[in-house]
Amino acid sequence: MTEGALARRLGLFDATMIVMGGIIGSGIFINPSVVARQVGTPALILAAWAVGGAIALAGAFVYAELAALRPAVGGQYAYLREAFGPLVAFLYGWGLLLVIQSGGMAAVAVTFAHYARELTSLPLGVGAIATAVLLVLTAVNCLGVRAGATLQSALMVFKIVAIVGLVVAGFFFAPPVASPLPLQTLATDPLPAMGAALVPVLFAYGGWQTASFVAGELKRPERDLPRALLMGVVGVIVLYLAVSGVCVRVLGPAGLAATTTPASEVMRRALGETGARAIAVGIAVSTLGFLSQSMLTAPRVYYAMASDGLFFRTVARVHPRTRVPVAAIALQGLLAVVIALSGRYEQILNYVVSVDFIGFGLTGAALFVFRRRGERAASFRTPGHPVTTAFFVLASFLVVVNTVWRYPENTLIGLAILAAGVPAYLLWRRSPA
């Protein structure tokens, strides 16, 4: 293996599927019930998903312009490096590796393993199945970006079919709830409740930013990445609003709040146990698709860090035939396996929201930095800037504040993990490995 450039082999369709694949995991099949327990009326439930979609779309506008300005390998890492310097960018990559991506992948792999055991009666433990799927996805992505993207696109198309099937079954084959009454105890103070509801909503909407990581492998990143971000996020907003709407229609606020598996309950009422089993297959494939997308995108950040001399030099090496950073991909797969087998992924996920949204807020602020320098993208400019950009930055930091207030211990641990990256940064700056 040698250090070298990645191959530009991905187009607009690939990028759009990567955007949508980074967002849609298992959250939309489960989180509607979490939202219903926070806000107790149909209007507020749908409003939470609409507000979350508006925040995600505002973020997509910002990232679309940043992608047009900096169509470089690493995406968000590159934006932060150019705006605020290498230390901030390194800490983002450090948090991505140790908290955001690896913990999330471990949790999703275990979720997939549970569904796989129930659907197939595999004579394997959950840890063994999670490990196997992570290793298989690692191997596929080491074969080349085209192989990884093709698998990701196929899984994303299946996810769309599964969600559309859920919506159609719920609207046309399931009877509406007889009495969609609000949960009186939760509907009396809507503002704090809405703030709490937005945490799982924004978690479900997160992930579109990871498409920027593969900018170095898009054929026309300055054109296709902004388009993919907007089309992908808008597509997900439509799907999410449809799912939350059908859940409210079939289960009502009280029934939605009472279940932990709303998608399965909707399909059970529409098509019986056959429907419930069908959506279980859809959820399993959705989690697999999310894992595939994560394995495709995140290693490009570690590759960019290593290329800057801020990580192990081996991670910057590109295979001469497949033209992908196989060491970075293997590192991501190995760390996710270790976390999955350790059983610590749930604890790590508690740190994700604060760390992730600090990155969102800083990246939004990066657009102000570039604009102040007089940089303007020719192919795309954020509609409504600076208002829409400020809205996204403020919303991101409000999520962080809300998380600190509600979960101070978890937030402090997440920030401590980030702070631990400072001496690691200084070490690599002095003596690149």
C-alpha positions as a LaTeX table, in Angstrom:
\begin{tabular}{lrrr}
\hline
Residue & $x$ (\AA) & $y$ (\AA) & $z$ (\AA) \\
\hline
Met1 & 0.00 & 0.00 & 0.00 \\
Thr2 & 1.08 & 3.56 & $-0.62$ \\
Glu3 & $-0.09$ & 7.04 & 0.22 \\
Gly4 & $-2.04$ & 8.51 & $-2.65$ \\
Ala5 & $-5.23$ & 9.98 & $-3.94$ \\
Leu6 & $-8.59$ & 8.28 & $-3.61$ \\
Ala7 & $-10.51$ & 7.38 & $-6.77$ \\
Arg8 & $-13.44$ & 9.57 & $-7.87$ \\
Arg9 & $-16.00$ & 6.91 & $-8.81$ \\
Leu10 & $-19.30$ & 8.06 & $-7.23$ \\
Gly11 & $-22.12$ & 10.05 & $-8.82$ \\
Leu12 & $-25.21$ & 11.97 & $-7.75$ \\
Phe13 & $-27.37$ & 8.88 & $-7.12$ \\
Asp14 & $-24.65$ & 7.31 & $-4.97$ \\
Ala15 & $-24.28$ & 10.53 & $-2.97$ \\
Thr16 & $-28.04$ & 10.87 & $-2.44$ \\
Met17 & $-28.33$ & 7.30 & $-1.21$ \\
Ile18 & $-25.37$ & 7.92 & 1.13 \\
Val19 & $-27.12$ & 11.01 & 2.56 \\
Met20 & $-30.37$ & 9.12 & 3.16 \\
Gly21 & $-28.55$ & 6.01 & 4.37 \\
Gly22 & $-26.68$ & 8.03 & 6.97 \\
Ile23 & $-29.97$ & 9.28 & 8.42 \\
Ile24 & $-32.32$ & 6.30 & 8.29 \\
Gly25 & $-31.40$ & 3.55 & 10.71 \\
Ser26 & $-33.71$ & 2.01 & 13.26 \\
Gly27 & $-34.67$ & 5.31 & 14.91 \\
Ile28 & $-37.73$ & 6.13 & 12.83 \\
Phe29 & $-39.21$ & 2.70 & 13.57 \\
Ile30 & $-38.88$ & 3.23 & 17.35 \\
Asn31 & $-38.57$ & 6.95 & 18.22 \\
Pro32 & $-42.17$ & 7.98 & 17.38 \\
Ser33 & $-43.20$ & 6.34 & 20.65 \\
Val34 & $-40.47$ & 8.23 & 22.56 \\
Val35 & $-41.72$ & 11.51 & 21.08 \\
Ala36 & $-45.34$ & 10.66 & 21.95 \\
Arg37 & $-44.37$ & 10.14 & 25.59 \\
Gln38 & $-42.95$ & 13.67 & 25.68 \\
Val39 & $-45.68$ & 15.57 & 23.81 \\
Gly40 & $-49.17$ & 14.23 & 24.18 \\
Thr41 & $-51.18$ & 15.51 & 21.21 \\
Pro42 & $-51.22$ & 14.55 & 17.50 \\
Ala43 & $-50.39$ & 18.14 & 16.52 \\
Leu44 & $-47.33$ & 18.34 & 18.77 \\
Ile45 & $-46.09$ & 14.90 & 17.76 \\
Leu46 & $-46.15$ & 15.89 & 14.09 \\
Ala47 & $-44.78$ & 19.36 & 14.93 \\
Ala48 & $-41.74$ & 17.79 & 16.65 \\
Trp49 & $-40.90$ & 15.83 & 13.52 \\
Ala50 & $-41.52$ & 18.90 & 11.33 \\
Val51 & $-39.28$ & 21.13 & 13.48 \\
Gly52 & $-36.57$ & 18.48 & 13.50 \\
Gly53 & $-36.84$ & 18.29 & 9.72 \\
Ala54 & $-36.54$ & 22.08 & 9.44 \\
Ile55 & $-33.36$ & 22.02 & 11.54 \\
Ala56 & $-31.94$ & 19.20 & 9.43 \\
Leu57 & $-32.80$ & 21.07 & 6.22 \\
Ala58 & $-31.18$ & 24.26 & 7.51 \\
Gly59 & $-28.09$ & 22.20 & 8.26 \\
Ala60 & $-28.19$ & 20.65 & 4.81 \\
Phe61 & $-28.23$ & 24.15 & 3.28 \\
Val62 & $-25.13$ & 25.07 & 5.29 \\
Tyr63 & $-23.29$ & 21.86 & 4.46 \\
Ala64 & $-24.24$ & 22.18 & 0.79 \\
Glu65 & $-22.48$ & 25.53 & 0.55 \\
Leu66 & $-19.51$ & 24.26 & 2.54 \\
Ala67 & $-19.30$ & 21.27 & 0.20 \\
Ala68 & $-19.24$ & 23.62 & $-2.77$ \\
Leu69 & $-16.53$ & 25.73 & $-1.12$ \\
Arg70 & $-14.38$ & 22.85 & 0.12 \\
Pro71 & $-14.93$ & 19.70 & $-1.98$ \\
Ala72 & $-12.13$ & 17.95 & $-0.12$ \\
Val73 & $-11.59$ & 14.56 & 1.47 \\
Gly74 & $-12.94$ & 14.42 & 5.00 \\
Gly75 & $-15.85$ & 16.83 & 4.56 \\
Gln76 & $-16.79$ & 18.22 & 7.96 \\
Tyr77 & $-13.26$ & 17.60 & 9.24 \\
Ala78 & $-11.91$ & 19.73 & 6.37 \\
Tyr79 & $-14.43$ & 22.52 & 6.98 \\
Leu80 & $-13.46$ & 22.77 & 10.65 \\
Arg81 & $-9.74$ & 22.62 & 9.85 \\
Glu82 & $-9.95$ & 25.45 & 7.32 \\
Ala83 & $-12.17$ & 27.61 & 9.53 \\
Phe84 & $-10.83$ & 27.06 & 13.05 \\
Gly85 & $-7.50$ & 25.27 & 12.67 \\
Pro86 & $-6.21$ & 21.71 & 12.96 \\
Leu87 & $-6.84$ & 21.28 & 16.72 \\
Val88 & $-10.62$ & 21.76 & 16.43 \\
Ala89 & $-10.71$ & 19.49 & 13.38 \\
Phe90 & $-8.68$ & 16.83 & 15.16 \\
Leu91 & $-10.95$ & 16.89 & 18.19 \\
Tyr92 & $-13.93$ & 16.39 & 15.91 \\
Gly93 & $-12.24$ & 13.38 & 14.29 \\
Trp94 & $-11.19$ & 12.08 & 17.71 \\
Gly95 & $-14.77$ & 12.29 & 18.98 \\
Leu96 & $-16.04$ & 10.70 & 15.78 \\
Leu97 & $-13.74$ & 7.69 & 16.19 \\
Leu98 & $-14.14$ & 7.13 & 19.93 \\
Val99 & $-17.73$ & 8.23 & 20.53 \\
Ile100 & $-20.03$ & 9.18 & 17.68 \\
Gln101 & $-19.33$ & 6.66 & 14.96 \\
Ser102 & $-17.83$ & 3.66 & 16.69 \\
Gly103 & $-20.32$ & 3.55 & 19.57 \\
Gly104 & $-23.22$ & 4.09 & 17.18 \\
Met105 & $-22.03$ & 1.34 & 14.85 \\
Ala106 & $-21.60$ & $-1.08$ & 17.75 \\
Ala107 & $-25.12$ & $-0.40$ & 19.01 \\
Val108 & $-26.66$ & $-0.77$ & 15.55 \\
Ala109 & $-24.72$ & $-3.99$ & 14.93 \\
Val110 & $-26.12$ & $-5.46$ & 18.15 \\
Thr111 & $-29.63$ & $-4.30$ & 17.16 \\
Phe112 & $-29.23$ & $-6.04$ & 13.82 \\
Ala113 & $-27.99$ & $-9.18$ & 15.57 \\
His114 & $-31.10$ & $-9.31$ & 17.78 \\
Tyr115 & $-33.41$ & $-9.04$ & 14.77 \\
Ala116 & $-31.36$ & $-11.56$ & 12.79 \\
Arg117 & $-31.61$ & $-14.14$ & 15.60 \\
Glu118 & $-35.36$ & $-13.68$ & 15.95 \\
Leu119 & $-36.02$ & $-13.86$ & 12.20 \\
Thr120 & $-33.71$ & $-16.75$ & 11.32 \\
Ser121 & $-33.11$ & $-18.66$ & 14.58 \\
Leu122 & $-29.37$ & $-18.55$ & 13.96 \\
Pro123 & $-27.49$ & $-20.77$ & 16.43 \\
Leu124 & $-25.11$ & $-17.92$ & 17.25 \\
Gly125 & $-24.87$ & $-15.39$ & 20.05 \\
Val126 & $-25.66$ & $-11.73$ & 19.54 \\
Gly127 & $-21.99$ & $-10.79$ & 19.89 \\
Ala128 & $-20.93$ & $-13.30$ & 17.25 \\
Ile129 & $-23.52$ & $-12.08$ & 14.75 \\
Ala130 & $-22.65$ & $-8.42$ & 15.39 \\
Thr131 & $-18.96$ & $-9.20$ & 14.92 \\
Ala132 & $-19.59$ & $-11.15$ & 11.73 \\
Val133 & $-21.65$ & $-8.42$ & 10.08 \\
Leu134 & $-19.09$ & $-5.74$ & 10.97 \\
Leu135 & $-16.26$ & $-7.84$ & 9.54 \\
Val136 & $-18.20$ & $-8.56$ & 6.34 \\
Leu137 & $-18.94$ & $-4.87$ & 5.79 \\
Thr138 & $-15.30$ & $-4.04$ & 6.49 \\
Ala139 & $-14.21$ & $-6.55$ & 3.85 \\
Val140 & $-16.72$ & $-5.26$ & 1.27 \\
Asn141 & $-15.58$ & $-1.67$ & 1.68 \\
Cys142 & $-11.94$ & $-2.71$ & 1.41 \\
Leu143 & $-12.75$ & $-4.02$ & $-2.10$ \\
Gly144 & $-13.25$ & $-0.45$ & $-3.33$ \\
Val145 & $-15.54$ & 2.55 & $-2.98$ \\
Arg146 & $-17.67$ & 1.30 & $-5.89$ \\
Ala147 & $-18.37$ & $-1.99$ & $-4.09$ \\
Gly148 & $-19.22$ & $-0.22$ & $-0.83$ \\
Ala149 & $-21.43$ & 2.37 & $-2.53$ \\
Thr150 & $-23.29$ & $-0.25$ & $-4.58$ \\
Leu151 & $-24.12$ & $-2.25$ & $-1.46$ \\
Gln152 & $-25.14$ & 0.92 & 0.37 \\
Ser153 & $-27.42$ & 2.07 & $-2.48$ \\
Ala154 & $-29.13$ & $-1.33$ & $-2.72$ \\
Leu155 & $-29.79$ & $-1.39$ & 1.02 \\
Met156 & $-31.09$ & 2.20 & 0.93 \\
Val157 & $-33.56$ & 1.40 & $-1.84$ \\
Phe158 & $-34.80$ & $-1.55$ & 0.25 \\
Lys159 & $-35.20$ & 0.79 & 3.25 \\
Ile160 & $-37.31$ & 3.19 & 1.21 \\
Val161 & $-39.49$ & 0.30 & 0.05 \\
Ala162 & $-39.92$ & $-0.89$ & 3.66 \\
Ile163 & $-40.93$ & 2.57 & 4.90 \\
Val164 & $-43.32$ & 3.15 & 2.01 \\
Gly165 & $-44.83$ & $-0.29$ & 2.71 \\
Leu166 & $-45.36$ & 0.66 & 6.36 \\
Val167 & $-47.06$ & 3.93 & 5.39 \\
Val168 & $-49.29$ & 2.33 & 2.75 \\
Ala169 & $-50.30$ & $-0.51$ & 5.07 \\
Gly170 & $-51.04$ & 1.89 & 7.91 \\
Phe171 & $-53.13$ & 4.28 & 5.86 \\
Phe172 & $-55.04$ & 1.78 & 3.73 \\
Phe173 & $-55.22$ & $-1.50$ & 5.66 \\
Ala174 & $-55.27$ & $-0.55$ & 9.36 \\
Pro175 & $-58.35$ & 0.99 & 10.98 \\
Pro176 & $-57.83$ & 4.41 & 12.57 \\
Val177 & $-57.72$ & 4.59 & 16.35 \\
Ala178 & $-61.20$ & 4.97 & 17.80 \\
Ser179 & $-60.36$ & 7.82 & 20.18 \\
Pro180 & $-57.13$ & 9.74 & 19.48 \\
Leu181 & $-57.20$ & 11.57 & 22.81 \\
Pro182 & $-54.11$ & 13.46 & 24.02 \\
Leu183 & $-52.12$ & 12.39 & 27.02 \\
Gln184 & $-53.38$ & 15.00 & 29.46 \\
Thr185 & $-50.45$ & 14.74 & 31.83 \\
Leu186 & $-47.95$ & 15.50 & 29.08 \\
Ala187 & $-49.86$ & 18.09 & 27.05 \\
Thr188 & $-50.18$ & 20.77 & 29.75 \\
Asp189 & $-46.69$ & 22.31 & 29.41 \\
Pro190 & $-45.76$ & 21.98 & 25.74 \\
Leu191 & $-42.55$ & 24.04 & 25.52 \\
Pro192 & $-40.29$ & 21.96 & 27.82 \\
Ala193 & $-41.95$ & 18.82 & 26.47 \\
Met194 & $-41.17$ & 19.87 & 22.90 \\
Gly195 & $-37.55$ & 20.45 & 23.85 \\
Ala196 & $-37.33$ & 16.94 & 25.28 \\
Ala197 & $-39.08$ & 15.48 & 22.24 \\
Leu198 & $-36.61$ & 17.09 & 19.87 \\
Val199 & $-33.69$ & 15.08 & 21.31 \\
Pro200 & $-34.84$ & 11.70 & 19.86 \\
Val201 & $-36.16$ & 13.48 & 16.76 \\
Leu202 & $-32.83$ & 15.13 & 16.00 \\
Phe203 & $-31.03$ & 11.90 & 16.77 \\
Ala204 & $-33.23$ & 10.19 & 14.16 \\
Tyr205 & $-32.52$ & 12.97 & 11.66 \\
Gly206 & $-28.77$ & 12.93 & 12.26 \\
Gly207 & $-26.24$ & 11.43 & 9.90 \\
Trp208 & $-26.72$ & 13.38 & 6.67 \\
Gln209 & $-23.46$ & 15.23 & 7.32 \\
Thr210 & $-21.44$ & 12.02 & 6.91 \\
Ala211 & $-21.97$ & 12.15 & 3.15 \\
Ser212 & $-19.46$ & 15.00 & 3.11 \\
Phe213 & $-16.75$ & 12.57 & 4.23 \\
Val214 & $-16.65$ & 10.93 & 0.78 \\
Ala215 & $-16.33$ & 14.20 & $-1.17$ \\
Gly216 & $-12.89$ & 13.10 & $-2.34$ \\
Glu217 & $-14.45$ & 10.12 & $-4.15$ \\
Leu218 & $-17.29$ & 11.94 & $-5.90$ \\
Lys219 & $-16.80$ & 12.65 & $-9.58$ \\
Arg220 & $-18.16$ & 16.22 & $-9.28$ \\
Pro221 & $-18.32$ & 16.98 & $-5.53$ \\
Glu222 & $-18.84$ & 20.72 & $-5.87$ \\
Arg223 & $-22.02$ & 20.05 & $-7.90$ \\
Asp224 & $-23.31$ & 16.66 & $-6.79$ \\
Leu225 & $-22.77$ & 16.84 & $-3.02$ \\
Pro226 & $-24.93$ & 19.98 & $-2.48$ \\
Arg227 & $-27.70$ & 18.46 & $-4.61$ \\
Ala228 & $-27.47$ & 15.13 & $-2.82$ \\
Leu229 & $-27.65$ & 16.78 & 0.60 \\
Leu230 & $-30.80$ & 18.70 & $-0.27$ \\
Met231 & $-32.57$ & 15.89 & $-2.11$ \\
Gly232 & $-31.63$ & 13.32 & 0.52 \\
Val233 & $-32.71$ & 15.39 & 3.53 \\
Val234 & $-35.98$ & 16.48 & 1.89 \\
Gly235 & $-36.70$ & 12.85 & 0.98 \\
Val236 & $-36.13$ & 11.74 & 4.58 \\
Ile237 & $-38.34$ & 14.53 & 5.97 \\
Val238 & $-41.20$ & 13.33 & 3.75 \\
Leu239 & $-40.71$ & 9.71 & 4.86 \\
Tyr240 & $-40.45$ & 10.60 & 8.54 \\
Leu241 & $-43.55$ & 12.79 & 8.54 \\
Ala242 & $-45.46$ & 10.02 & 6.76 \\
Val243 & $-44.37$ & 7.42 & 9.33 \\
Ser244 & $-45.20$ & 9.62 & 12.32 \\
Gly245 & $-48.54$ & 10.48 & 10.72 \\
Val246 & $-49.49$ & 6.86 & 10.17 \\
Cys247 & $-48.44$ & 5.95 & 13.73 \\
Val248 & $-50.70$ & 8.69 & 15.14 \\
Arg249 & $-53.55$ & 7.62 & 12.85 \\
Val250 & $-53.43$ & 3.94 & 13.77 \\
Leu251 & $-52.31$ & 4.04 & 17.42 \\
Gly252 & $-53.26$ & 7.50 & 18.66 \\
Pro253 & $-51.06$ & 9.45 & 21.13 \\
Ala254 & $-51.83$ & 7.15 & 24.07 \\
Gly255 & $-51.29$ & 3.93 & 22.14 \\
Leu256 & $-48.15$ & 5.30 & 20.53 \\
Ala257 & $-46.71$ & 6.29 & 23.89 \\
Ala258 & $-47.57$ & 2.90 & 25.38 \\
Thr259 & $-45.65$ & 0.80 & 22.86 \\
Thr260 & $-41.89$ & 0.47 & 22.37 \\
Thr261 & $-42.30$ & $-0.97$ & 18.87 \\
Pro262 & $-44.69$ & 1.37 & 17.04 \\
Ala263 & $-43.82$ & 0.24 & 13.50 \\
Ser264 & $-44.44$ & $-3.41$ & 14.41 \\
Glu265 & $-47.71$ & $-2.53$ & 16.13 \\
Val266 & $-48.96$ & $-0.59$ & 13.08 \\
Met267 & $-48.12$ & $-3.47$ & 10.74 \\
Arg268 & $-49.68$ & $-5.98$ & 13.13 \\
Arg269 & $-52.95$ & $-4.06$ & 13.09 \\
Ala270 & $-52.79$ & $-3.71$ & 9.31 \\
Leu271 & $-51.66$ & $-7.18$ & 8.20 \\
Gly272 & $-51.48$ & $-9.31$ & 11.32 \\
Glu273 & $-48.37$ & $-11.22$ & 12.39 \\
Thr274 & $-47.26$ & $-11.44$ & 8.76 \\
Gly275 & $-47.07$ & $-7.66$ & 8.66 \\
Ala276 & $-45.18$ & $-7.50$ & 11.95 \\
Arg277 & $-42.64$ & $-10.01$ & 10.67 \\
Ala278 & $-42.29$ & $-8.12$ & 7.39 \\
Ile279 & $-41.47$ & $-4.84$ & 9.13 \\
Ala280 & $-39.00$ & $-6.69$ & 11.37 \\
Val281 & $-37.17$ & $-7.70$ & 8.19 \\
Gly282 & $-37.31$ & $-4.08$ & 7.05 \\
Ile283 & $-35.85$ & $-2.85$ & 10.35 \\
Ala284 & $-33.07$ & $-5.44$ & 10.19 \\
Val285 & $-32.14$ & $-4.36$ & 6.67 \\
Ser286 & $-32.37$ & $-0.70$ & 7.72 \\
Thr287 & $-29.85$ & $-1.25$ & 10.51 \\
Leu288 & $-27.61$ & $-3.14$ & 8.10 \\
Gly289 & $-27.82$ & $-0.25$ & 5.63 \\
Phe290 & $-26.86$ & 2.23 & 8.32 \\
Leu291 & $-23.83$ & 0.11 & 9.21 \\
Ser292 & $-22.86$ & $-0.09$ & 5.55 \\
Gln293 & $-23.07$ & 3.69 & 5.17 \\
Ser294 & $-21.02$ & 4.27 & 8.31 \\
Met295 & $-18.31$ & 1.88 & 7.18 \\
Leu296 & $-18.20$ & 3.65 & 3.82 \\
Thr297 & $-17.97$ & 7.22 & 5.12 \\
Ala298 & $-16.28$ & 7.54 & 8.54 \\
Pro299 & $-12.87$ & 6.03 & 7.64 \\
Arg300 & $-12.34$ & 8.91 & 5.19 \\
Val301 & $-12.07$ & 11.28 & 8.16 \\
Tyr302 & $-9.35$ & 9.18 & 9.77 \\
Tyr303 & $-7.60$ & 9.04 & 6.39 \\
Ala304 & $-7.72$ & 12.86 & 6.16 \\
Met305 & $-6.41$ & 13.21 & 9.72 \\
Ala306 & $-3.51$ & 10.85 & 8.97 \\
Ser307 & $-2.79$ & 12.71 & 5.73 \\
Asp308 & $-2.45$ & 15.89 & 7.82 \\
Gly309 & 0.05 & 14.14 & 10.11 \\
Leu310 & $-2.46$ & 14.05 & 12.98 \\
Phe311 & $-2.99$ & 10.30 & 13.17 \\
Phe312 & $-1.09$ & 7.09 & 12.54 \\
Arg313 & 0.64 & 7.48 & 9.17 \\
Thr314 & $-0.40$ & 3.98 & 8.14 \\
Val315 & $-4.03$ & 5.12 & 8.15 \\
Ala316 & $-3.25$ & 7.51 & 5.26 \\
Arg317 & $-2.19$ & 4.67 & 2.96 \\
Val318 & $-4.33$ & 3.84 & $-0.06$ \\
His319 & $-4.39$ & 0.38 & $-1.62$ \\
Pro320 & $-2.86$ & 0.67 & $-5.12$ \\
Arg321 & $-5.55$ & $-1.47$ & $-6.75$ \\
Thr322 & $-8.78$ & $-0.68$ & $-4.88$ \\
Arg323 & $-7.81$ & 2.97 & $-4.22$ \\
Val324 & $-9.40$ & 3.02 & $-0.79$ \\
Pro325 & $-7.85$ & 3.62 & 2.68 \\
Val326 & $-8.01$ & 0.00 & 3.81 \\
Ala327 & $-6.15$ & 0.65 & 7.08 \\
Ala328 & $-8.66$ & 3.35 & 8.04 \\
Ile329 & $-11.56$ & 1.05 & 7.14 \\
Ala330 & $-10.06$ & $-1.84$ & 9.12 \\
Leu331 & $-9.50$ & 0.45 & 12.12 \\
Gln332 & $-13.15$ & 1.51 & 12.10 \\
Gly333 & $-14.38$ & $-2.07$ & 11.82 \\
Leu334 & $-12.06$ & $-3.32$ & 14.57 \\
Leu335 & $-13.00$ & $-0.59$ & 17.05 \\
Ala336 & $-16.73$ & $-1.12$ & 16.43 \\
Val337 & $-16.26$ & $-4.86$ & 17.03 \\
Val338 & $-14.40$ & $-4.24$ & 20.30 \\
Ile339 & $-17.11$ & $-1.89$ & 21.58 \\
Ala340 & $-19.90$ & $-4.27$ & 20.50 \\
Leu341 & $-18.28$ & $-7.18$ & 22.34 \\
Ser342 & $-17.54$ & $-5.07$ & 25.42 \\
Gly343 & $-21.20$ & $-4.23$ & 25.90 \\
Arg344 & $-20.34$ & $-0.55$ & 26.55 \\
Tyr345 & $-22.07$ & 0.80 & 23.45 \\
Glu346 & $-25.20$ & 1.94 & 25.31 \\
Gln347 & $-23.13$ & 4.02 & 27.69 \\
Ile348 & $-21.16$ & 5.49 & 24.79 \\
Leu349 & $-24.39$ & 6.40 & 23.00 \\
Asn350 & $-25.34$ & 8.55 & 25.98 \\
Tyr351 & $-22.40$ & 10.81 & 25.11 \\
Val352 & $-23.18$ & 11.08 & 21.40 \\
Val353 & $-25.75$ & 13.86 & 21.33 \\
Ser354 & $-23.68$ & 16.54 & 23.06 \\
Val355 & $-20.48$ & 15.72 & 21.16 \\
Asp356 & $-22.28$ & 15.47 & 17.81 \\
Phe357 & $-24.15$ & 18.75 & 18.13 \\
Ile358 & $-21.08$ & 20.67 & 19.24 \\
Gly359 & $-19.65$ & 19.61 & 15.89 \\
Phe360 & $-22.82$ & 20.70 & 14.09 \\
Gly361 & $-22.78$ & 24.13 & 15.71 \\
Leu362 & $-19.11$ & 24.74 & 14.97 \\
Thr363 & $-19.52$ & 23.61 & 11.37 \\
Gly364 & $-22.43$ & 26.01 & 10.90 \\
Ala365 & $-20.28$ & 28.77 & 12.37 \\
Ala366 & $-17.56$ & 27.87 & 9.83 \\
Leu367 & $-19.77$ & 29.24 & 7.06 \\
Phe368 & $-19.75$ & 32.64 & 8.78 \\
Val369 & $-15.94$ & 32.45 & 8.87 \\
Phe370 & $-15.68$ & 31.68 & 5.15 \\
Arg371 & $-18.20$ & 34.38 & 4.23 \\
Arg372 & $-16.30$ & 36.94 & 6.32 \\
Arg373 & $-13.16$ & 36.04 & 4.38 \\
Gly374 & $-15.03$ & 36.91 & 1.21 \\
Glu375 & $-15.33$ & 33.31 & $-0.03$ \\
Arg376 & $-18.41$ & 32.57 & $-2.10$ \\
Ala377 & $-19.40$ & 29.27 & $-3.69$ \\
Ala378 & $-20.26$ & 29.50 & $-7.38$ \\
Ser379 & $-22.51$ & 26.43 & $-7.51$ \\
Phe380 & $-24.58$ & 26.88 & $-4.32$ \\
Arg381 & $-25.30$ & 29.48 & $-1.66$ \\
Thr382 & $-27.31$ & 28.93 & 1.50 \\
Pro383 & $-30.84$ & 30.33 & 1.06 \\
Gly384 & $-31.66$ & 32.93 & 3.70 \\
His385 & $-28.11$ & 33.24 & 5.03 \\
Pro386 & $-27.28$ & 34.53 & 7.64 \\
Val387 & $-30.71$ & 33.90 & 9.21 \\
Thr388 & $-30.99$ & 30.21 & 8.27 \\
Thr389 & $-27.37$ & 29.54 & 9.20 \\
Ala390 & $-27.79$ & 31.28 & 12.56 \\
Phe391 & $-30.97$ & 29.24 & 13.13 \\
Phe392 & $-29.04$ & 26.01 & 12.59 \\
Val393 & $-26.13$ & 27.07 & 14.80 \\
Leu394 & $-28.45$ & 28.25 & 17.58 \\
Ala395 & $-30.57$ & 25.08 & 17.39 \\
Ser396 & $-27.44$ & 22.92 & 17.58 \\
Phe397 & $-26.09$ & 24.65 & 20.66 \\
Leu398 & $-29.53$ & 24.67 & 22.32 \\
Val399 & $-29.55$ & 20.88 & 21.95 \\
Val400 & $-26.17$ & 20.79 & 23.70 \\
Val401 & $-27.46$ & 23.06 & 26.50 \\
Asn402 & $-30.59$ & 20.94 & 26.88 \\
Thr403 & $-28.47$ & 17.77 & 27.04 \\
Val404 & $-26.17$ & 19.31 & 29.66 \\
Trp405 & $-29.20$ & 20.28 & 31.73 \\
Arg406 & $-30.99$ & 16.93 & 31.47 \\
Tyr407 & $-27.98$ & 14.58 & 31.43 \\
Pro408 & $-25.05$ & 16.46 & 33.05 \\
Glu409 & $-23.02$ & 13.36 & 33.90 \\
Asn410 & $-23.16$ & 11.89 & 30.39 \\
Thr411 & $-22.36$ & 15.26 & 28.83 \\
Leu412 & $-19.35$ & 15.81 & 31.06 \\
Ile413 & $-17.99$ & 12.36 & 30.18 \\
Gly414 & $-18.42$ & 13.13 & 26.48 \\
Leu415 & $-16.60$ & 16.44 & 26.90 \\
Ala416 & $-13.87$ & 14.71 & 28.89 \\
Ile417 & $-13.32$ & 12.28 & 26.00 \\
Leu418 & $-12.97$ & 15.26 & 23.67 \\
Ala419 & $-10.56$ & 16.97 & 26.07 \\
Ala420 & $-8.44$ & 13.81 & 26.14 \\
Gly421 & $-7.83$ & 14.44 & 22.46 \\
Val422 & $-5.77$ & 17.58 & 23.23 \\
Pro423 & $-2.66$ & 15.74 & 24.49 \\
Ala424 & $-3.09$ & 13.20 & 21.68 \\
Tyr425 & $-3.11$ & 16.09 & 19.18 \\
Leu426 & 0.04 & 17.60 & 20.70 \\
Leu427 & 1.75 & 14.21 & 20.56 \\
Trp428 & 1.00 & 13.70 & 16.88 \\
Arg429 & 1.97 & 17.30 & 16.04 \\
Arg430 & 5.40 & 16.78 & 17.57 \\
Ser431 & 6.02 & 13.28 & 16.28 \\
Pro432 & 3.68 & 12.05 & 13.53 \\
Ala433 & 3.35 & 8.26 & 13.73 \\
\hline
\end{tabular}
